[in-house]
Amino acid sequence: MKYIDWLFQWLENYVRLSVKTRTYERYKLIVEQHISQEIGDVALDCLSPLIMQRFITGLLQTGNRKTGKGLSANSVNAVISVMQNSLRTAHLLGIVPEYEADKIKRPKHMEKPVECFTLAEQKQIEQSVRQGHKLKMYGIILCLYSGLRIGELIALQWDDIDFAKGVLSVSKSCHDGRGGLVIDEPKTPASRREIPLPKQLLPVLKDVKKKSSSPFVVSANGRAVSVRSYQRSFELLLKKLKIPHRCFHALRHTFATRALECGMDVKTLSEILGHKNPTVTLNRYAHSLMEHKANMMNRLGKLL
């Protein structure tokens, strides 16, 4: 049996039944874009550790199909995970006599540097949204004061906000599927959480709700917007304000950075962000924490 034949059987009969739709689609894309063309025709019992490692090395050097450059370590690690999971299942079913994909050497994972907006840029963005006439853009302000991921924001409905208590509940997320917007479970169990909102933000949201004709907090013409279209709207806003391009996720990083600057403890911030544990938060925002500590020490030094 060729490896590609097994991969599609594995995707349809094992992966599709056990993971979220988005995960299945991501695995399938990895198979179609990377694995199938390079080692898909190799027979399962001939897929040696050396063949697999050469494939991985090639991805790191020239794996990006658009630029011809190498794929990032994170992207290559995703490919390795698909290979290991598929071959482990094949071994458990007795299709291959040995499991050797654990011999693949993974590239070192590199944490992406955290990009956030300066306080001046944040004020520019907020002012532009408030002065504009598009209600959907208020989702940007909500992200700046809650740390929501874009999928959580787009899936958010007015019923998820308790205005009396001032609390926002995250119980779902979404992504753009081939047939339109797909609303799904949150990213991880820790992502299911409640976020207390600043009291100054509540009247702003109430006003948006009064003018809205949709159950979704972020909408256009009464309908929920797609993730990609909202990202594009954000990109155009930054361009209009002449603020250097940063991805939408930078709003979440900005919230976390401002929270640390205001003295929020890491455990509380971790729970608000929906991280698995505070260690994830520490690792991701170590630089911001160090800057905060340095500022505190400088303030202390002025007392000398």
Secondary structure, 3 states (H helix, E strand, C coil): CEHHHHHHHHHHHHHHHHCCHHHHHHHHHHHHHHHHHHHCCCEHHHCCHHHHHHHHHHHHHHCCCCCCCCCCHHHHHHHHHHHHHHHHHHHHCCCCCCCCHHHCCCCCCCCCCCCCCCHHHHHHHHHHHHHCCCHHHHHHHHHHCCCCCHHHHHHCEHHHEECCCCEEEECCEEEEECCEEEEECCCCHHHCEEEECCCCCHHHHHHHHHHCCCCECCEECCEECCHHHHHHHHHHHHHHHCCCCCCCCHHHHHHHHHHHHCCCCHHHHHHHHCCCCHHHHHHHCHHHHHHHHHHHHHHHHCCC
